[in-house]
Amino acid sequence: MDRPHQTTHFGFRDVPLGEKQTLVNDVFHSVASRYDLMNDLMSAGLHRVWKDIMITTLDPPRSDKPFALLDVAGGTGDIAFRAAKAAGAGFRATVCDINTDMLEVGRNRAAARHLDDKVSFVEGNAEALSFADRSFDAYTIAFGIRNVPRIELALRESYRVLRPGSRFLCLEFSTVDVPGLDRLYDLFSFKVIPPLGRAVTGDAESYQYLVESIRKFPRPSAFAEMISAAGFARVKWQSLSGGIVALHSGWRL
């Protein structure tokens, strides 16, 4: 008898684990050039507030002290640029993303902002990073961890590449915990976002995946346990905007 294929949830569909990365890549190839516009439309601009909170929590040094940030699944550079703006002269960021189209958008944006000396872009897989052990002072990932097929591998890799005393921060969609808001959020997610995606990017299916993948992601307490299992200490999370997103934090001590 053939061994059953290991499966993972791609939205509400169960697909073989080996196929999820291909499906995720297809999603972001199709929407890369309009990714940030869609973020504004889908969140009414709130994604900017959430990301600013992430950078405030990161609190990169404003001095000449060297500080190396690894931002994973951040192809368009949004988090890295915000961190560079908040940091001092010693700051450098490496953006690692598996999607070449997203990286190209990021490189172009870095050049336009004259930040290409501070922010570099590397193609890579969150589950198997090419960087040396203990080589970064912080690791960030915003709205990307739920698209990784084997989240536990990505978390272990994040721990491996961080220096002792460094911080892991993950911004991700979460579970709405305000009565009434949850129903409105579901209505908006399933009835508005896919047609909006079709109108702006010509691709409704990718945004159908987006809203379904959010619902399949572990609840904050369960994800915090995964972060702890990867080795991190002082793990906690902060719910934002009624639980629409959560900012997760852990330290490599």
Secondary structure, DSSP 4 states (H G I P E B T S, - for coil): -PPPPPEEEETTEEEEHHHHHHHHHHHHHHHGGGHHHHHHHHHTTHHHHHHHHHHHHH---SSSS-EEEEEET-TT-HHHHHHHHHS-TTEEEEEEES-HHHHHHHHHHHHHTT-TTTEEEEE-BTTB--SPTT-EEEEEEES-GGG-S-HHHHHHHHHHHEEEEEEEEEEEE----STTHHHHHHHHHHHTHHHHHHHHHS-HHHHHHHHHHHHHSPPHHHHHHHHHHTT-EEEEEEEEGGGTEEEEEEEE-
